[in-house]
Amino acid sequence: MTVTPVRSYLPPPSAGGPHPATPPGGVVGSPWPASARLERSGELTVGGVSLADTADRFGTPVYVLDEDEVRTRCRAYRAALPGADVYYAAKAFLCSALAGWVAEEGLGLDVCSEGELRLAAAVGFPPERILLHGNAKSPAELRLARRLRVGRIVLDNLAEIPRLAAMTSAQTPQRVLVRVVPGVAAGHHEAVRTGVAGQKFGFGLDGGDAAEAVRRVLAQPGLVLGGLHCHLGSQIDSVEPYLAAVDRLVALLAAVRDEHGVQLPELDLGGGHGVPYAPGEDALDLETFAALVPARLADACERHRLDVPRLSVEPGRAVVAPAGIAVYRVLAVKQQGGGRVFAAVDGGMSDNPRPALYGARYSVRAIGRTFAAGTQEVDVVGRHCEAGDVLVRGARLPADLRPGDLLAVPAAGAYQLSMASGYNLVGRPAVAALREGRARLLIRRETVEDFRAREISP
């Protein structure tokens, strides 16, 4: 295929996604992958591959993953936290290739469904490095986890304790963690703040629910209580909530020691590590986290005269979101009353529900040709029959944007395809991996035939 030179349009700062000017041949910078370059030819490349060429080859919408970006971020976590266990949170996005990258980089895998567990098993992910959690694990999921001999199961409700215990014995025990709600508010939206009371996850610290769960687990000879687990929320950009959680959880560890004479050896602080979605946005600084959290844990344990438990973390978004880019094709450009301009693309809330669910903000670039005009404010909207199907509001895009042009949205690797739907029977996009100048298809595009194949003929 002939690669057509393209020029990425670099809009000035705006409410819809500011972009600093990038000289030809320069690094594009955050929130794009580290490999993103504006080439001398004007071509926007990631992993040495033209995004426009990738769109021509695989069609649109298409999601691309920079494999080296994923691997580099896995290695960064292992290097920053050498004394901790790092589990990749599969709910952010999972496919066979990604599971393989994570395994090769030495991370564990945090899964929360039979589907995620079966995919991990199918690619040969080491079961001892798998952690299963979820607020409503079915008996079938627990049996599968036992059969595969996963390393840890996080208990989330009282019913799970006897249910799992019935599948074990003192000769074939299962290592478990108890999920605690520490009463720490953190996260970018109330729908994802899971560290506070009044939501469906875990056992509350206040009121004694967590202490009761610990008592019941310790009474089961087939369950080995490894420690405590918590997850505070999503898109957290400050270390302080984690420090507060450490203080509260260590106090519970001390209470368990005092009541039961047991020092629990593990503490899992979950994930939720925030990343930028537009230039200039805050993110959780991994080096700061790695410096302060283990130190706080050691200090808290010293105050309570406890041995320091082994720390675990579960990054998902922080590993895969910055590696992903969604590429759409413009289907229509429309100017409505009052001068408002809409650019409708061939995807939308079926492949990225986050703006509709949480008001999530993204940046966007026009790519694929030279744009000669100035800029205008544009709402980038999806193709679905919902007024709320808006991907990016108030983006600065070329005034000569027209049907057929390509738009690229960075930081698209997490909680987009993993939350995708079949709304309006629009198939989910293809996924391609980019590395060292080559693009390869990881997941093919979902088709109408795929939808029809699930139907039973009348």
SVG drawing of the C-alpha trace seen along z (x, -y; Angstrom):
<svg xmlns="http://www.w3.org/2000/svg" viewBox="-40 -33 54 65">
<polyline fill="none" stroke="black" stroke-width="0.4" points="0.0,0.0 1.3,-3.5 1.5,-5.7 0.2,-9.1 2.1,-11.9 -0.2,-13.6 -0.1,-16.5 -1.4,-16.5 -3.3,-19.6 -2.1,-21.1 -4.7,-23.4 -3.9,-26.0 -5.0,-25.7 -8.8,-25.4 -11.5,-24.0 -11.9,-21.0 -8.3,-19.8 -5.3,-22.1 -2.2,-21.0 1.1,-22.8 2.7,-23.5 4.9,-20.6 7.6,-21.3 7.9,-19.0 10.0,-16.0 9.2,-16.7 7.8,-14.6 4.1,-15.3 4.0,-14.7 1.4,-14.0 -1.3,-12.6 0.0,-10.8 2.3,-7.8 6.0,-8.6 6.6,-7.3 4.1,-9.8 6.0,-12.0 5.0,-14.7 7.3,-13.7 9.1,-16.0 6.7,-14.9 3.9,-16.1 2.8,-12.5 1.6,-11.7 3.2,-8.4 3.0,-6.2 5.4,-3.3 6.8,-4.3 3.4,-3.7 1.2,-6.3 -2.2,-6.7 -3.7,-7.6 -2.3,-4.6 -3.5,-2.4 -7.0,-3.8 -6.9,-3.2 -5.7,0.4 -8.1,1.5 -11.0,-0.9 -12.5,-3.2 -13.2,-3.5 -10.0,-1.7 -8.2,-1.6 -4.5,-1.3 -2.2,-0.3 1.4,-1.2 2.9,2.1 6.2,0.5 4.2,-2.1 2.4,0.7 5.6,2.6 7.4,-0.5 4.7,-1.3 4.7,2.2 8.4,2.0 8.1,-1.4 5.8,0.0 8.1,3.0 11.1,0.7 9.4,-1.9 7.9,0.7 10.5,3.6 9.2,4.9 5.5,5.0 3.3,7.1 1.9,5.3 -1.3,6.7 -2.6,5.3 -6.3,4.5 -7.9,6.4 -11.2,4.4 -9.4,1.4 -9.0,3.5 -8.0,7.1 -7.2,9.1 -5.0,12.1 -2.0,10.1 -2.2,7.6 -2.4,10.4 0.8,11.8 2.6,8.5 1.7,8.1 2.8,11.7 6.1,11.2 6.8,8.0 6.3,9.9 3.0,8.4 0.1,10.3 -3.4,10.0 -6.4,8.7 -9.6,10.2 -13.3,9.8 -15.3,12.2 -15.4,15.7 -14.6,14.2 -11.5,12.4 -10.4,15.5 -11.0,17.9 -9.1,15.6 -6.1,15.4 -6.2,19.2 -6.4,19.7 -3.2,17.7 -1.4,19.5 -1.2,16.7 0.5,18.1 -2.5,18.8 -0.5,18.1 -0.2,14.5 -4.0,14.1 -6.2,12.3 -10.0,12.6 -12.3,10.1 -15.8,8.7 -18.8,7.9 -21.0,10.7 -18.9,13.7 -21.0,16.6 -20.5,20.2 -19.3,21.1 -16.6,18.3 -15.4,19.5 -15.3,23.1 -13.3,22.1 -10.9,20.1 -10.4,23.1 -9.9,25.4 -7.3,23.1 -5.7,22.6 -5.6,18.8 -3.3,17.2 -5.8,15.1 -9.5,14.5 -10.8,11.2 -13.9,11.7 -16.5,9.0 -19.6,10.2 -20.4,12.6 -22.2,15.1 -18.9,15.7 -17.2,16.9 -19.1,20.2 -19.7,20.6 -15.9,20.6 -15.1,22.5 -17.4,25.4 -15.1,25.7 -11.9,26.0 -10.4,28.1 -7.5,27.8 -5.5,30.0 -6.4,27.8 -6.8,24.3 -7.5,21.1 -5.6,17.8 -8.0,14.9 -8.1,11.2 -10.9,9.3 -12.0,6.2 -12.4,3.2 -14.1,-0.1 -11.8,-2.4 -14.0,-5.5 -11.6,-7.5 -13.2,-9.5 -11.2,-9.6 -11.9,-9.6 -12.9,-11.9 -16.7,-11.1 -19.0,-9.9 -19.9,-6.8 -16.3,-5.5 -15.6,-6.5 -15.5,-3.0 -13.6,-3.8 -16.5,-5.3 -19.6,-3.9 -22.9,-3.6 -21.8,-1.7 -21.9,2.0 -18.3,3.0 -16.5,4.6 -16.9,4.5 -17.2,1.2 -14.4,0.4 -16.7,-1.8 -19.5,0.3 -17.4,3.5 -18.4,5.2 -14.8,5.7 -13.8,7.1 -16.7,9.5 -15.6,10.7 -12.1,11.3 -13.6,13.4 -15.6,15.6 -12.7,16.2 -10.4,17.2 -12.9,19.7 -12.8,21.6 -10.0,24.2 -10.0,24.2 -9.4,20.4 -6.0,18.8 -6.5,15.1 -3.5,13.4 -4.5,9.8 -6.7,6.8 -7.7,5.3 -9.2,1.9 -9.9,-0.1 -10.5,-3.8 -11.8,-4.9 -10.7,-5.8 -8.6,-8.5 -7.0,-9.6 -4.2,-12.1 -3.0,-12.6 -1.1,-10.3 -2.9,-11.6 -5.9,-9.3 -3.7,-6.3 -1.8,-7.5 -5.0,-7.9 -6.1,-4.5 -2.8,-3.0 -3.4,-4.6 -6.9,-3.1 -6.0,0.3 -3.0,0.7 -5.1,-0.1 -7.4,2.8 -4.3,5.1 -3.4,4.2 -6.9,4.9 -6.8,8.3 -3.5,9.0 -4.8,8.0 -8.1,10.0 -6.9,13.1 -3.1,13.2 -2.5,13.2 -0.4,10.7 -1.7,10.6 1.2,10.5 -0.4,8.6 -2.0,5.3 -3.5,4.5 -4.2,0.8 -5.9,1.5 -5.5,-0.9 -7.2,-4.0 -4.0,-5.8 -4.9,-8.8 -3.5,-9.7 -3.8,-12.9 -6.4,-13.0 -5.4,-16.4 -2.1,-18.4 -1.5,-19.9 -3.8,-17.7 -2.6,-16.2 -1.7,-12.6 -0.7,-10.4 3.1,-10.6 4.4,-7.1 7.8,-8.1 6.0,-10.1 3.6,-7.2 6.5,-4.8 8.4,-7.0 5.6,-8.0 3.3,-5.0 5.8,-2.3 7.3,-4.7 3.9,-5.5 3.2,-1.8 6.4,-1.2 5.9,-4.1 2.3,-3.0 3.3,0.5 6.1,-0.6 3.6,-2.7 1.4,0.4 4.4,2.8 3.5,4.8 5.6,6.5 5.3,4.6 3.0,6.5 3.8,7.0 2.2,4.3 0.2,4.9 -1.1,2.4 -3.5,2.9 -2.9,0.3 -5.0,0.6 -5.7,-2.7 -2.2,-3.9 -0.7,-1.1 -3.0,-1.0 -4.8,-4.3 -1.9,-6.4 -1.0,-3.6 -4.3,-3.7 -5.6,-6.0 -9.0,-6.0 -9.2,-7.0 -12.5,-8.0 -13.6,-9.2 -15.8,-12.3 -19.2,-11.5 -20.8,-15.0 -20.0,-18.6 -23.0,-20.6 -23.5,-24.2 -26.6,-24.8 -28.2,-27.9 -26.1,-30.3 -23.0,-29.2 -22.5,-25.9 -20.6,-23.4 -20.8,-19.6 -18.5,-17.0 -20.2,-13.6 -17.9,-10.6 -18.4,-6.9 -18.2,-5.8 -19.4,-7.3 -20.8,-6.2 -21.0,-2.5 -17.1,-2.4 -16.6,-5.2 -19.4,-5.6 -17.2,-7.6 -18.2,-11.1 -21.9,-10.2 -21.5,-8.3 -19.0,-10.6 -18.7,-13.8 -15.1,-12.6 -13.1,-15.1 -10.8,-14.2 -8.5,-16.0 -8.6,-15.4 -6.5,-16.0 -7.4,-16.2 -5.0,-14.1 -4.7,-12.7 -4.2,-15.8 -2.9,-19.4 -5.4,-21.8 -5.0,-25.3 -7.7,-27.2 -7.7,-28.5 -9.6,-26.9 -13.1,-26.9 -14.8,-25.4 -16.4,-22.1 -18.3,-19.5 -17.2,-16.0 -20.3,-13.8 -21.1,-10.2 -23.5,-8.5 -25.9,-7.1 -29.5,-8.1 -28.8,-10.0 -28.3,-13.7 -25.7,-12.9 -23.6,-11.0 -20.8,-13.6 -17.1,-12.6 -15.4,-15.9 -17.0,-19.3 -15.6,-22.6 -12.6,-21.2 -10.4,-23.5 -10.4,-21.9 -9.7,-23.1 -12.3,-25.4 -12.0,-23.4 -12.8,-20.1 -15.0,-18.0 -16.5,-14.5 -13.8,-11.9 -11.3,-13.6 -9.8,-11.6 -9.8,-12.5 -7.5,-10.9 -8.3,-10.8 -5.4,-9.9 -5.5,-8.3 -8.1,-5.9 -6.7,-2.6 -8.8,-2.1 -12.5,-1.8 -13.6,-2.4 -13.5,0.9 -13.9,2.7 -17.2,0.9 -18.3,0.9 -21.8,1.9 -23.8,3.0 -26.1,-0.1 -27.9,-0.6 -26.2,2.7 -23.0,0.7 -20.2,3.3 -17.3,2.7 -14.1,1.4 -11.0,3.3 -7.9,3.1 -4.4,3.0 -1.0,3.1 1.8,0.7 5.5,1.4 8.7,0.7 7.1,-0.5 4.6,2.4 0.9,2.6 -0.8,5.9 -4.5,6.7 -5.3,7.9 -9.1,7.9 -11.2,7.8 -14.1,5.5 -17.5,6.7 -20.0,7.1 -23.7,7.4 -23.2,11.1 -21.7,11.4 -24.9,9.9 -27.1,12.2 -25.1,15.3 -26.4,15.0 -30.0,15.1 -32.2,18.2 -34.3,18.5 -38.0,18.2"/>
</svg>
